[in-house]
Amino acid sequence: MEKRIGVVGIVVEDISNASKVNGILHDYANIVVGRMGVPYKDRGISIISIIVDGSMDQISAMTGKLGKLDNISVKTALTKV
């Protein structure tokens, strides 16, 4: 199983979904290398960046679950190898 390293950017537009986001990230803690969250209070949003190291299947499963949440935007950039 080939592993990749990358960054996942998450924009939380509705803070009431924060616990769902955290739950998903907890479920995939084994591929999370680091995490930085920044609350942007002036705009009423939070931005989270996640460094991941895992298989494409693991990363895709995590981002897919995050992307299904309402008012959550997710983008991923991964190494090619």
Long-range contacts (C-beta under 8 A, 24 or more apart in sequence): 1-55, 1-57, 2-55, 2-56, 2-81, 3-53, 3-54, 3-55, 4-52, 4-53, 4-54, 4-55, 4-56, 4-59, 4-78, 4-79, 4-81, 5-33, 5-51, 5-52, 5-53, 5-78, 5-79, 6-51, 6-52, 6-59, 6-76, 6-77, 6-78, 6-79, 7-49, 7-50, 7-51, 7-52, 7-76, 7-77, 8-49, 8-50, 8-52, 8-59, 8-62, 8-63, 8-66, 8-74, 8-75, 8-76, 9-47, 9-48, 9-49, 9-50, 9-74, 9-75, 9-76, 9-77, 10-47, 10-48, 10-49, 10-50, 10-66, 10-72, 10-73, 10-74, 11-45, 11-46, 11-47, 11-72, 11-73, 11-74, 12-45, 12-46, 12-47, 12-48, 12-71, 12-72, 13-44, 13-45, 13-71, 13-72, 13-73, 14-70, 14-71, 14-72, 15-44, 15-45, 15-46, 17-69, 17-70, 17-71, 17-72, 18-46, 20-69, 21-48, 21-66, 21-69, 21-72, 24-62, 24-65, 24-66, 24-69, 25-50, 25-62, 27-62, 28-54, 28-58, 28-61, 28-62, 30-54, 30-58, 31-58, 31-59, 31-62
